Protein backbone atom coordinates (compact mmCIF):
# COMPACT_ATOMS: atom_id res chain seq x y z
CA UNK A 1 0.00 0.00 0.00
CA UNK A 2 2.88 2.37 0.81
CA UNK A 3 4.59 1.69 -2.50
CA UNK A 4 1.42 2.31 -4.47
CA UNK A 5 0.86 5.51 -2.53
CA UNK A 6 4.35 6.86 -3.33
CA UNK A 7 3.90 5.94 -6.99
CA UNK A 8 0.75 8.04 -7.18
CA UNK A 9 1.98 10.78 -4.84
CA UNK A 10 5.79 10.95 -5.04
CA UNK A 11 5.95 13.93 -2.67
CA UNK A 12 4.66 11.70 0.15
CA UNK A 13 7.57 9.28 -0.07
CA UNK A 14 9.33 10.52 3.10
CA UNK A 15 6.12 10.53 5.14
CA UNK A 16 5.28 7.02 4.00
CA UNK A 17 8.80 5.81 4.82
CA UNK A 18 8.66 7.29 8.32
CA UNK A 19 5.24 5.78 8.94
CA UNK A 20 6.45 2.35 7.79
CA UNK A 21 9.45 2.50 10.09
CA UNK A 22 7.29 3.41 13.07
CA UNK A 23 4.85 0.63 12.15
CA UNK A 24 7.69 -1.89 11.95
CA UNK A 25 9.01 -0.76 15.33
CA UNK A 26 5.59 -1.06 16.96
CA UNK A 27 5.14 -4.48 15.38
CA UNK A 28 8.41 -5.72 16.90
CA UNK A 29 7.37 -4.29 20.26
CA UNK A 30 4.06 -6.13 19.98
CA UNK A 31 5.81 -9.40 19.15
CA UNK A 32 8.15 -8.96 22.13
CA UNK A 33 5.20 -8.21 24.40
CA UNK A 34 3.30 -11.28 23.25
CA UNK A 35 6.41 -13.44 23.73
CA UNK A 36 6.87 -12.01 27.21
CA UNK A 37 3.27 -12.79 28.12
CA UNK A 38 3.67 -16.33 26.78
CA UNK A 39 6.83 -16.79 28.86
CA UNK A 40 5.15 -15.46 31.99
CA UNK A 41 2.15 -17.74 31.53
CA UNK A 42 4.44 -20.67 30.78
CA UNK A 43 6.52 -19.99 33.89
CA UNK A 44 3.41 -19.65 36.03
CA UNK A 45 1.91 -22.86 34.68
CA UNK A 46 5.18 -24.72 35.06
CA UNK A 47 5.58 -23.49 38.63
CA UNK A 48 2.00 -24.44 39.45
CA UNK A 49 2.36 -27.93 37.97
CA UNK A 50 5.66 -28.50 39.76
CA UNK A 51 4.24 -27.41 43.10
CA UNK A 52 1.30 -29.77 42.61
CA UNK A 53 3.58 -32.69 41.69
CA UNK A 54 5.86 -31.96 44.65
CA UNK A 55 2.91 -31.82 47.04
CA UNK A 56 1.44 -35.11 45.79
CA UNK A 57 4.83 -36.84 45.95
CA UNK A 58 5.53 -35.57 49.47
CA UNK A 59 2.08 -36.70 50.64
CA UNK A 60 2.59 -40.14 49.09
CA UNK A 61 5.99 -40.45 50.80
CA UNK A 62 4.48 -39.66 54.20
CA UNK A 63 1.70 -42.22 53.76
CA UNK A 64 4.14 -44.85 52.50
CA UNK A 65 6.52 -44.36 55.43
CA UNK A 66 3.64 -44.92 57.86
CA UNK A 67 2.55 -48.09 56.04
CA UNK A 68 6.06 -49.52 55.92
CA UNK A 69 6.52 -48.93 59.65
CA UNK A 70 3.66 -51.32 60.42
CA UNK A 71 5.10 -54.65 61.65
CA UNK A 72 4.54 -57.83 59.70
CA UNK A 73 2.00 -60.31 60.97
CA UNK A 74 3.14 -62.21 64.07
CA UNK A 75 0.32 -64.74 63.91
CA UNK A 76 1.24 -68.43 63.77
CA UNK A 77 1.05 -69.77 60.25
CA UNK A 78 -2.03 -71.85 61.05
CA UNK A 79 -3.95 -68.64 61.90
CA UNK A 80 -3.11 -66.71 58.73
CA UNK A 81 -5.81 -66.47 56.09
CA UNK A 82 -4.34 -67.16 52.65
CA UNK A 83 -6.87 -64.94 50.87
CA UNK A 84 -6.03 -62.01 53.14
CA UNK A 85 -2.33 -62.62 52.62
CA UNK A 86 -2.69 -62.66 48.83
CA UNK A 87 -4.67 -59.41 49.05
CA UNK A 88 -1.83 -57.86 51.03
CA UNK A 89 0.68 -58.94 48.40
CA UNK A 90 -1.50 -57.48 45.65
CA UNK A 91 -1.76 -54.19 47.54
CA UNK A 92 2.00 -54.10 48.10
CA UNK A 93 2.67 -54.71 44.40
CA UNK A 94 0.50 -51.65 43.76
CA UNK A 95 2.69 -49.69 46.18
CA UNK A 96 5.75 -50.72 44.20
CA UNK A 97 4.06 -49.61 40.97
CA UNK A 98 3.22 -46.26 42.59
CA UNK A 99 6.84 -46.02 43.67
CA UNK A 100 8.02 -46.43 40.08
CA UNK A 101 5.49 -43.82 38.96
CA UNK A 102 6.83 -41.39 41.57
CA UNK A 103 10.36 -41.99 40.35
CA UNK A 104 9.21 -41.00 36.86
CA UNK A 105 7.67 -37.83 38.30
CA UNK A 106 10.93 -36.99 40.08
CA UNK A 107 12.82 -37.40 36.80
CA UNK A 108 10.46 -34.93 35.13
CA UNK A 109 10.90 -32.48 38.00
CA UNK A 110 14.68 -32.78 37.73
CA UNK A 111 14.55 -32.05 34.01
CA UNK A 112 12.53 -28.91 34.72
CA UNK A 113 14.96 -27.78 37.40
CA UNK A 114 17.87 -28.29 35.01
CA UNK A 115 16.19 -26.15 32.34
CA UNK A 116 18.12 -22.82 32.18
CA UNK A 117 14.98 -21.09 30.90
CA UNK A 118 13.10 -21.86 34.09
CA UNK A 119 13.44 -18.84 36.35
CA UNK A 120 12.57 -20.74 39.55
CA UNK A 121 15.08 -23.56 39.13
CA UNK A 122 17.24 -22.46 42.09
CA UNK A 123 14.19 -22.36 44.33
CA UNK A 124 12.93 -25.80 43.33
CA UNK A 125 16.28 -27.62 43.04
CA UNK A 126 16.81 -28.38 46.77
CA UNK A 127 13.16 -29.43 47.18
CA UNK A 128 13.35 -31.87 44.26
CA UNK A 129 16.70 -33.25 45.47
CA UNK A 130 15.25 -33.84 48.94
CA UNK A 131 12.24 -35.65 47.49
CA UNK A 132 14.50 -37.83 45.37
CA UNK A 133 16.61 -38.75 48.41
CA UNK A 134 13.53 -39.70 50.44
CA UNK A 135 12.07 -41.68 47.55
CA UNK A 136 15.25 -43.69 46.98
CA UNK A 137 15.34 -44.46 50.70
CA UNK A 138 12.10 -46.44 50.23
CA UNK A 139 13.62 -48.82 47.71
CA UNK A 140 15.05 -51.31 50.20
CA UNK A 141 12.09 -51.29 52.67
CA UNK A 142 9.61 -51.85 49.83
CA UNK A 143 11.57 -54.80 48.46
CA UNK A 144 12.10 -56.24 51.94
CA UNK A 145 8.39 -55.95 52.70
CA UNK A 146 7.56 -57.81 49.49
CA UNK A 147 10.11 -60.51 50.32
CA UNK A 148 8.61 -60.95 53.80
CA UNK A 149 5.08 -61.21 52.42
CA UNK A 150 6.12 -63.73 49.77
CA UNK A 151 8.00 -65.77 52.38
CA UNK A 152 4.94 -65.73 54.63
CA UNK A 153 2.76 -66.79 51.70
CA UNK A 154 5.09 -69.69 50.93
CA UNK A 155 5.21 -70.76 54.58
CA UNK A 156 1.45 -70.58 54.91
CA UNK A 157 0.92 -72.55 51.71
CA UNK A 158 3.32 -75.24 52.92
CA UNK A 159 1.47 -75.42 56.21
CA UNK A 160 -1.87 -75.78 54.42
CA UNK A 161 -0.46 -78.60 52.29
CA UNK A 162 1.04 -80.26 55.34
CA UNK A 163 -2.30 -79.98 57.15
CA UNK A 164 -3.97 -81.77 54.22
CA UNK A 165 -1.36 -84.53 54.40
CA UNK A 166 -1.89 -84.80 58.15
CA UNK A 167 -5.62 -85.22 57.63
CA UNK A 168 -4.95 -87.95 55.06
CA UNK A 169 -2.64 -89.75 57.49
CA UNK A 170 -5.23 -89.66 60.27
CA UNK A 171 -7.93 -90.91 57.93
CA UNK A 172 -5.71 -93.70 56.61
CA UNK A 173 -4.68 -94.70 60.13
CA UNK A 174 -8.33 -94.98 61.10
CA UNK A 175 -9.03 -97.15 58.05
CA UNK A 176 -6.14 -99.48 58.91
CA UNK A 177 -7.31 -99.64 62.52
CA UNK A 178 -10.79 -100.57 61.36
CA UNK A 179 -9.32 -103.29 59.13
CA UNK A 180 -7.43 -104.78 62.04
CA UNK A 181 -10.68 -105.09 63.98
CA UNK A 182 -12.16 -107.31 61.29
CA UNK A 183 -9.47 -109.89 62.08
CA UNK A 184 -10.89 -110.27 65.56
CA UNK A 185 -13.20 -113.12 64.64
CA UNK A 186 -15.81 -114.08 67.19
CA UNK A 187 -14.61 -117.34 68.80
CA UNK A 188 -18.21 -118.21 69.65
CA UNK A 189 -19.01 -118.50 65.96
CA UNK A 190 -18.00 -121.48 63.98
CA UNK A 191 -16.12 -119.90 61.05
CA UNK A 192 -15.04 -122.17 58.31
CA UNK A 193 -11.43 -122.14 57.17
CA UNK A 194 -12.50 -120.88 53.74
CA UNK A 195 -14.33 -117.95 55.23
CA UNK A 196 -11.28 -117.05 57.33
CA UNK A 197 -9.03 -117.19 54.29
CA UNK A 198 -11.39 -115.00 52.26
CA UNK A 199 -11.41 -112.36 55.02
CA UNK A 200 -7.62 -112.48 55.32
CA UNK A 201 -7.10 -112.18 51.54
CA UNK A 202 -9.50 -109.25 51.36
CA UNK A 203 -7.70 -107.49 54.18
CA UNK A 204 -4.36 -108.24 52.54
CA UNK A 205 -5.49 -106.61 49.29
CA UNK A 206 -6.77 -103.56 51.12
CA UNK A 207 -3.57 -103.23 53.13
CA UNK A 208 -1.46 -103.52 49.99
CA UNK A 209 -3.57 -100.78 48.42
CA UNK A 210 -2.98 -98.56 51.45
CA UNK A 211 0.75 -99.31 51.39
CA UNK A 212 0.96 -98.48 47.69
CA UNK A 213 -0.88 -95.20 48.21
CA UNK A 214 1.35 -94.32 51.17
CA UNK A 215 4.50 -95.09 49.17
CA UNK A 216 3.28 -92.89 46.34
CA UNK A 217 2.68 -90.00 48.73
CA UNK A 218 5.85 -90.49 50.77
CA UNK A 219 8.30 -88.54 48.50
CA UNK A 220 6.01 -85.52 48.34
CA UNK A 221 5.39 -85.54 52.10
CA UNK A 222 9.11 -85.86 52.87
CA UNK A 223 9.95 -83.01 50.48
CA UNK A 224 7.15 -80.91 51.94
CA UNK A 225 8.42 -81.50 55.48
CA UNK A 226 11.88 -80.31 54.45
CA UNK A 227 10.40 -77.18 52.85
CA UNK A 228 8.29 -76.50 55.92
CA UNK A 229 11.25 -76.78 58.29
CA UNK A 230 13.35 -74.60 55.97
CA UNK A 231 10.69 -71.88 55.78
CA UNK A 232 9.65 -72.01 59.41
CA UNK A 233 12.74 -70.54 61.03
CA UNK A 234 14.16 -71.60 64.38
CA UNK A 235 11.33 -70.11 66.43
CA UNK A 236 8.42 -71.74 64.59
CA UNK A 237 7.90 -74.83 66.76
CA UNK A 238 4.51 -75.48 65.22
CA UNK A 239 6.16 -76.47 61.95
CA UNK A 240 8.62 -78.82 63.61
CA UNK A 241 5.84 -80.52 65.54
VOBA-1610 file (N, C-alpha, C; in pm, whole numbers, padded with zeros to 5 digits, always signed):
BEGIN
Unk+00084-00120+00000Unk+00000+00000+00000Unk+00087+00125+00000Unk+00196+00123+00076Unk+00288+00237+00081Unk+00354+00261-00051Unk+00394+00153-00119Unk+00459+00169-00250Unk+00362+00228-00352Unk+00242+00177-00353Unk+00142+00231-00447Unk+00114+00378-00418Unk+00112+00411-00291Unk+00086+00551-00253Unk+00198+00644-00300Unk+00322+00601-00289Unk+00435+00686-00333Unk+00441+00694-00484Unk+00392+00589-00552Unk+00390+00594-00699Unk+00290+00699-00747Unk+00178+00706-00677Unk+00075+00804-00718Unk+00110+00944-00668Unk+00164+00948-00545Unk+00198+01078-00484Unk+00345+01076-00442Unk+00435+01102-00534Unk+00579+01095-00504Unk+00620+01187-00389Unk+00554+01298-00371Unk+00595+01393-00267Unk+00568+01340-00126Unk+00494+01229-00117Unk+00466+01170+00015Unk+00563+01057+00052Unk+00665+01041-00028Unk+00757+00928-00007Unk+00820+00930+00132Unk+00868+01045+00178Unk+00933+01052+00310Unk+00834+01023+00423Unk+00713+01080+00410Unk+00612+01053+00514Unk+00576+00905+00521Unk+00561+00845+00403Unk+00528+00702+00400Unk+00641+00619+00461Unk+00764+00654+00429Unk+00880+00581+00482Unk+00885+00589+00635Unk+00864+00712+00687Unk+00866+00729+00832Unk+00754+00649+00899Unk+00636+00653+00838Unk+00524+00578+00894Unk+00553+00427+00895Unk+00613+00378+00787Unk+00645+00235+00779Unk+00747+00194+00885Unk+00844+00280+00908Unk+00945+00250+01009Unk+00883+00244+01149Unk+00794+00342+01176Unk+00729+00341+01307Unk+00639+00217+01322Unk+00571+00183+01212Unk+00485+00063+01215Unk+00567-00062+01240Unk+00682-00073+01177Unk+00769-00189+01195Unk+00819-00197+01341Unk+00854-00080+01394Unk+00901-00076+01533Unk+00791-00120+01629Unk+00670-00068+01610Unk+00559-00106+01696Unk+00526-00255+01683Unk+00541-00304+01559Unk+00514-00448+01538Unk+00613-00534+01618Unk+00740-00498+01614Unk+00841-00572+01690Unk+00814-00563+01840Unk+00771-00444+01884Unk+00737-00429+02026Unk+00619-00518+02063Unk+00522-00527+01973Unk+00406-00613+01998Unk+00446-00760+02006Unk+00533-00801+01915Unk+00581-00940+01915Unk+00655-00970+02045Unk+00741-00877+02088Unk+00815-00896+02213Unk+00720-00904+02332Unk+00617-00821+02330Unk+00520-00821+02440Unk+00445-00954+02446Unk+00401-01000+02330Unk+00330-01128+02325Unk+00420-01242+02374Unk+00547-01241+02330Unk+00641-01344+02373Unk+00663-01339+02524Unk+00670-01217+02576Unk+00687-01201+02721Unk+00567-01257+02797Unk+00448-01227+02747Unk+00327-01279+02812Unk+00325-01432+02808Unk+00362-01487+02692Unk+00367-01633+02678Unk+00465-01693+02779Unk+00582-01629+02792Unk+00683-01679+02886Unk+00633-01672+03030Unk+00567-01562+03063Unk+00515-01546+03199Unk+00411-01653+03229Unk+00319-01672+03134Unk+00215-01774+03153Unk+00278-01912+03163Unk+00377-01937+03077Unk+00444-02067+03078Unk+00515-02091+03211Unk+00584-01988+03260Unk+00652-01999+03389Unk+00553-02023+03502Unk+00443-01950+03499Unk+00341-01965+03603Unk+00281-02105+03601Unk+00248-02153+03480Unk+00191-02286+03468Unk+00290-02393+03511Unk+00416-02375+03470Unk+00518-02472+03506Unk+00536-02475+03658Unk+00542-02357+03718Unk+00558-02349+03863Unk+00439-02413+03935Unk+00320-02387+03884Unk+00200-02444+03945Unk+00200-02597+03935Unk+00234-02648+03816Unk+00236-02793+03797Unk+00343-02859+03883Unk+00459-02794+03895Unk+00566-02850+03976Unk+00528-02852+04123Unk+00466-02744+04170Unk+00424-02741+04310Unk+00322-02851+04338Unk+00231-02872+04244Unk+00130-02977+04261Unk+00195-03115+04264Unk+00290-03139+04172Unk+00358-03269+04169Unk+00441-03290+04295Unk+00506-03186+04343Unk+00586-03196+04465Unk+00496-03226+04585Unk+00383-03159+04593Unk+00291-03182+04704Unk+00238-03326+04704Unk+00197-03375+04588Unk+00144-03511+04579Unk+00252-03614+04615Unk+00374-03591+04566Unk+00483-03684+04595Unk+00517-03684+04743Unk+00523-03566+04804Unk+00553-03557+04947Unk+00445-03625+05030Unk+00319-03606+04992Unk+00208-03670+05064Unk+00217-03821+05051Unk+00246-03870+04931Unk+00259-04014+04909Unk+00373-04070+04993Unk+00484-03999+05001Unk+00599-04045+05080Unk+00561-04057+05228Unk+00488-03961+05279Unk+00448-03966+05420Unk+00358-04086+05448Unk+00261-04108+05359Unk+00170-04222+05376Unk+00247-04354+05367Unk+00339-04362+05271Unk+00414-04485+05250Unk+00505-04516+05369Unk+00567-04414+05426Unk+00652-04436+05543Unk+00572-04491+05660Unk+00450-04442+05679Unk+00364-04492+05786Unk+00328-04638+05761Unk+00294-04671+05637Unk+00255-04809+05604Unk+00371-04906+05621Unk+00491-04863+05583Unk+00606-04952+05592Unk+00653-04970+05736Unk+00615-04880+05824Unk+00652-04893+05965Unk+00566-04995+06038Unk+00452-05033+05979Unk+00366-05132+06042Unk+00437-05267+06044Unk+00440-05336+06158Unk+00510-05465+06165Unk+00438-05572+06085Unk+00514-05669+06040Unk+00454-05783+05970Unk+00373-05867+06069Unk+00286-05948+06013Unk+00200-06031+06097Unk+00283-06125+06184Unk+00247-06131+06314Unk+00314-06221+06407Unk+00229-06344+06439Unk+00120-06359+06367Unk+00032-06474+06391Unk+00102-06603+06352Unk+00074-06713+06423Unk+00124-06843+06377Unk+00070-06874+06238Unk+00143-06953+06164Unk+00105-06977+06025Unk-00031-07044+06011Unk-00073-07118+06116Unk-00203-07185+06105Unk-00319-07088+06129Unk-00290-06962+06167Unk-00395-06864+06190Unk-00398-06756+06082Unk-00317-06770+05980Unk-00311-06671+05873Unk-00405-06713+05761Unk-00489-06620+05719Unk-00581-06647+05609Unk-00511-06623+05476Unk-00508-06726+05392Unk-00434-06716+05265Unk-00492-06608+05175Unk-00624-06597+05171Unk-00687-06494+05087Unk-00645-06354+05131Unk-00646-06331+05262Unk-00603-06201+05314Unk-00458-06174+05279Unk-00375-06277+05292Unk-00233-06262+05262Unk-00211-06228+05115Unk-00282-06295+05026Unk-00269-06266+04883Unk-00317-06125+04851Unk-00420-06079+04922Unk-00467-05941+04905Unk-00360-05842+04947Unk-00291-05873+05057Unk-00183-05786+05103Unk-00070-05779+05002Unk-00037-05892+04941Unk+00068-05894+04840Unk+00027-05813+04718Unk-00099-05826+04678Unk-00150-05748+04565Unk-00142-05598+04595Unk-00181-05560+04715Unk-00176-05419+04754Unk-00032-05369+04757Unk+00059-05453+04803Unk+00200-05410+04810Unk+00259-05397+04670Unk+00220-05485+04579Unk+00267-05471+04440Unk+00219-05339+04381Unk+00099-05296+04421Unk+00050-05165+04376Unk+00137-05053+04433Unk+00180-05069+04559Unk+00269-04969+04618Unk+00400-04959+04539Unk+00451-05073+04497Unk+00575-05072+04420Unk+00553-05004+04285Unk+00438-05028+04223Unk+00406-04961+04097Unk+00397-04809+04118Unk+00331-04769+04227Unk+00322-04626+04259Unk+00461-04567+04282Unk+00546-04647+04343Unk+00684-04602+04367Unk+00756-04574+04236Unk+00739-04664+04139Unk+00802-04643+04008Unk+00743-04521+03938Unk+00613-04501+03954Unk+00549-04382+03896Unk+00605-04255+03959Unk+00627-04256+04089Unk+00683-04139+04157Unk+00826-04112+04113Unk+00900-04219+04087Unk+01036-04199+04035Unk+01033-04129+03900Unk+00936-04165+03816Unk+00921-04100+03686Unk+00887-03952+03704Unk+00802-03923+03803Unk+00767-03783+03830Unk+00890-03705+03875Unk+00970-03765+03961Unk+01093-03699+04008Unk+01186-03670+03892Unk+01196-03763+03798Unk+01282-03740+03680Unk+01233-03622+03598Unk+01102-03608+03585Unk+01046-03493+03513Unk+01077-03364+03588Unk+01060-03366+03719Unk+01090-03248+03800Unk+01237-03208+03788Unk+01325-03307+03787Unk+01468-03278+03773Unk+01499-03215+03638Unk+01432-03263+03533Unk+01455-03205+03401Unk+01408-03060+03396Unk+01301-03029+03467Unk+01253-02891+03472Unk+01350-02802+03549Unk+01401-02855+03659Unk+01496-02778+03740Unk+01625-02751+03662Unk+01664-02845+03579Unk+01787-02829+03501Unk+01769-02744+03375Unk+01646-02700+03350Unk+01619-02615+03234Unk+01665-02472+03265Unk+01763-02419+03191Unk+01812-02282+03218Unk+01706-02175+03194Unk+01603-02207+03117Unk+01498-02109+03090Unk+01394-02100+03201Unk+01405-02188+03298Unk+01310-02186+03409Unk+01364-02095+03517Unk+01293-01987+03544Unk+01344-01884+03635Unk+01345-01928+03781Unk+01266-02031+03815Unk+01257-02074+03955Unk+01340-02199+03983Unk+01435-02230+03896Unk+01508-02356+03913Unk+01589-02360+04043Unk+01646-02247+04084Unk+01724-02246+04209Unk+01634-02266+04331Unk+01512-02220+04322Unk+01419-02236+04433Unk+01372-02381+04446Unk+01349-02445+04331Unk+01293-02580+04333Unk+01400-02689+04345Unk+01524-02660+04307Unk+01628-02762+04304Unk+01645-02834+04437Unk+01663-02765+04551Unk+01681-02838+04677Unk+01558-02919+04718Unk+01440-02870+04684Unk+01316-02943+04718Unk+01310-03074+04641Unk+01339-03067+04511Unk+01335-03187+04426Unk+01442-03286+04470Unk+01561-03236+04502Unk+01670-03325+04547Unk+01633-03395+04677Unk+01567-03324+04767Unk+01525-03384+04894Unk+01419-03492+04872Unk+01326-03465+04782Unk+01224-03565+04749Unk+01287-03690+04688Unk+01383-03669+04600Unk+01450-03783+04537Unk+01522-03867+04641Unk+01589-03803+04735Unk+01661-03875+04841Unk+01563-03958+04925Unk+01452-03898+04964Unk+01353-03970+05044Unk+01289-04085+04966Unk+01268-04063+04837Unk+01207-04168+04755Unk+01301-04287+04741Unk+01428-04260+04714Unk+01525-04369+04698Unk+01543-04445+04828Unk+01521-04378+04941Unk+01534-04446+05070Unk+01426-04552+05091Unk+01319-04546+05012Unk+01210-04644+05023Unk+01238-04772+04944Unk+01338-04769+04860Unk+01362-04882+04771Unk+01383-05012+04849Unk+01475-05009+04944Unk+01505-05131+05020Unk+01388-05176+05108Unk+01324-05085+05185Unk+01209-05129+05267Unk+01095-05189+05185Unk+01068-05131+05068Unk+00961-05185+04983Unk+00995-05326+04937Unk+01117-05347+04892Unk+01157-05480+04846Unk+01159-05580+04961Unk+01205-05535+05079Unk+01210-05624+05194Unk+01070-05664+05238Unk+00978-05567+05234Unk+00839-05595+05270Unk+00779-05699+05176Unk+00807-05685+05047Unk+00756-05781+04949Unk+00815-05918+04974Unk+00946-05923+05003Unk+01011-06051+05032Unk+00948-06118+05154Unk+00922-06040+05258Unk+00861-06095+05380Unk+00721-06150+05352Unk+00643-06076+05274Unk+00508-06121+05242Unk+00511-06249+05159Unk+00601-06254+05061Unk+00612-06373+04977Unk+00659-06493+05060Unk+00752-06469+05151Unk+00800-06577+05238Unk+00686-06628+05327Unk+00608-06535+05380Unk+00494-06573+05463Unk+00390-06650+05382Unk+00370-06608+05257Unk+00276-06679+05170Unk+00323-06821+05146Unk+00454-06836+05117Unk+00509-06969+05093Unk+00496-07057+05217Unk+00530-07001+05333Unk+00521-07076+05458Unk+00378-07119+05486Unk+00285-07027+05466Unk+00145-07058+05491Unk+00094-07165+05395Unk+00134-07156+05269Unk+00092-07255+05171Unk+00146-07393+05207Unk+00273-07397+05250Unk+00332-07524+05292Unk+00256-07581+05412Unk+00219-07494+05504Unk+00147-07542+05621Unk+00010-07597+05582Unk-00057-07530+05489Unk-00187-07578+05442Unk-00171-07717+05379Unk-00069-07731+05294Unk-00046-07860+05229Unk-00013-07968+05332Unk+00068-07929+05431Unk+00104-08026+05534Unk-00017-08065+05618Unk-00106-07969+05641Unk-00230-07998+05715Unk-00316-08099+05639Unk-00322-08083+05506Unk-00397-08177+05422Unk-00336-08317+05433Unk-00202-08323+05428Unk-00136-08453+05440Unk-00161-08514+05578Unk-00161-08430+05680Unk-00189-08480+05815Unk-00329-08538+05827Unk-00425-08471+05763Unk-00562-08522+05763Unk-00570-08656+05691Unk-00496-08668+05580Unk-00495-08795+05506Unk-00436-08906+05592Unk-00329-08875+05664Unk-00264-08975+05749Unk-00359-09022+05859Unk-00428-08927+05920Unk-00523-08966+06027Unk-00635-09052+05971Unk-00686-09013+05854Unk-00793-09091+05793Unk-00745-09232+05758Unk-00624-09240+05701Unk-00571-09370+05661Unk-00543-09457+05784Unk-00494-09394+05890Unk-00468-09470+06013Unk-00597-09528+06069Unk-00703-09450+06062Unk-00833-09498+06110Unk-00883-09614+06025Unk-00861-09606+05894Unk-00903-09715+05805Unk-00827-09843+05837Unk-00696-09830+05859Unk-00614-09948+05891Unk-00657-10006+06026Unk-00686-09916+06121Unk-00731-09964+06252Unk-00863-10039+06240Unk-00951-09989+06156Unk-01079-10057+06136Unk-01059-10193+06069Unk-00960-10200+05977Unk-00932-10329+05913Unk-00882-10431+06015Unk-00799-10384+06106Unk-00743-10478+06204Unk-00853-10536+06293Unk-00959-10459+06313Unk-01068-10509+06398Unk-01143-10623+06332Unk-01143-10623+06199Unk-01216-10731+06129Unk-01146-10864+06145Unk-01018-10863+06185Unk-00947-10989+06208Unk-00986-11054+06341Unk-01048-10974+06426Unk-01089-11027+06556Unk-01219-11108+06539Unk-01205-11227+06489Unk-01320-11312+06464Unk-01380-11360+06596Unk-01510-11366+06598Unk-01581-11408+06719Unk-01556-11557+06744Unk-01489-11591+06855Unk-01461-11734+06880Unk-01588-11815+06907Unk-01697-11750+06939Unk-01821-11821+06965Unk-01886-11870+06837Unk-01842-11810+06724Unk-01901-11850+06596Unk-01810-11950+06527Unk-01874-12041+06463Unk-01800-12148+06398Unk-01768-12107+06254Unk-01653-12032+06239Unk-01612-11990+06105Unk-01544-12106+06035Unk-01574-12118+05911Unk-01504-12217+05831Unk-01368-12163+05789Unk-01277-12254+05759Unk-01143-12214+05717Unk-01150-12128+05591Unk-01237-12164+05498Unk-01250-12088+05374Unk-01293-11944+05398Unk-01388-11929+05491Unk-01433-11795+05523Unk-01320-11712+05584Unk-01241-11775+05673Unk-01128-11705+05733Unk-01028-11662+05627Unk-01000-11753+05534Unk-00903-11719+05429Unk-00954-11605+05340Unk-01083-11607+05309Unk-01139-11500+05226Unk-01126-11364+05296Unk-01154-11362+05426Unk-01141-11236+05502Unk-00997-11190+05503Unk-00905-11284+05526Unk-00762-11248+05532Unk-00714-11197+05397Unk-00752-11263+05288Unk-00710-11218+05154Unk-00766-11079+05122Unk-00892-11057+05161Unk-00950-10925+05136Unk-00876-10816+05213Unk-00845-10846+05337Unk-00770-10749+05418Unk-00630-10727+05361Unk-00571-10836+05312Unk-00436-10824+05254Unk-00437-10733+05132Unk-00539-10747+05047Unk-00549-10661+04929Unk-00569-10514+04970Unk-00653-10493+05068Unk-00677-10356+05112Unk-00552-10294+05174Unk-00480-10374+05252Unk-00357-10323+05313Unk-00252-10292+05207Unk-00241-10378+05107Unk-00146-10352+04999Unk-00182-10223+04925Unk-00313-10202+04907Unk-00357-10078+04842Unk-00319-09956+04925Unk-00336-09966+05057Unk-00298-09856+05145Unk-00147-09833+05142Unk-00071-09942+05142Unk+00075-09931+05139Unk+00121-09865+05010Unk+00060-09906+04898Unk+00096-09848+04769Unk+00065-09698+04767Unk-00051-09661+04818Unk-00088-09520+04821Unk+00007-09441+04911Unk+00043-09500+05025Unk+00135-09432+05117Unk+00273-09415+05053Unk+00319-09519+04984Unk+00450-09509+04917Unk+00449-09403+04807Unk+00337-09391+04739Unk+00328-09289+04634Unk+00330-09147+04692Unk+00273-09133+04811Unk+00268-09000+04873Unk+00394-08967+04953Unk+00470-09069+04988Unk+00585-09049+05077Unk+00685-08946+05024Unk+00730-08953+04897Unk+00830-08854+04850Unk+00781-08710+04861Unk+00654-08689+04827Unk+00601-08552+04834Unk+00594-08504+04979Unk+00550-08593+05069Unk+00539-08554+05210Unk+00677-08525+05268Unk+00776-08608+05235Unk+00911-08586+05287Unk+00967-08453+05235Unk+00947-08428+05105Unk+00995-08301+05048Unk+00923-08182+05111Unk+00794-08199+05134Unk+00715-08091+05194Unk+00762-08063+05336Unk+00793-08168+05411Unk+00842-08150+05548Unk+00974-08073+05549Unk+01061-08103+05453Unk+01188-08031+05445Unk+01164-07884+05413Unk+01071-07857+05320Unk+01040-07718+05285Unk+00982-07645+05405Unk+00894-07713+05477Unk+00829-07650+05592Unk+00931-07613+05698Unk+01022-07705+05729Unk+01125-07678+05829Unk+01217-07566+05782Unk+01249-07564+05652Unk+01335-07460+05597Unk+01269-07323+05606Unk+01139-07317+05579Unk+01069-07188+05578Unk+01029-07142+05718Unk+01024-07235+05812Unk+00965-07201+05941Unk+01054-07110+06023Unk+01185-07127+06015Unk+01274-07054+06103Unk+01286-07127+06236Unk+01386-07088+06314Unk+01416-07160+06438Unk+01306-07146+06543Unk+01230-07037+06539Unk+01133-07011+06643Unk+00995-07068+06613Unk+00975-07126+06496Unk+00842-07174+06459Unk+00829-07321+06498Unk+00798-07345+06626Unk+00790-07483+06676Unk+00672-07559+06616Unk+00570-07484+06577Unk+00451-07548+06522Unk+00486-07629+06398Unk+00573-07574+06315Unk+00616-07647+06195Unk+00687-07776+06234Unk+00781-07765+06326Unk+00862-07882+06361Unk+00776-07992+06422Unk+00675-07951+06499Unk+00584-08052+06554Unk+00507-08121+06443
//
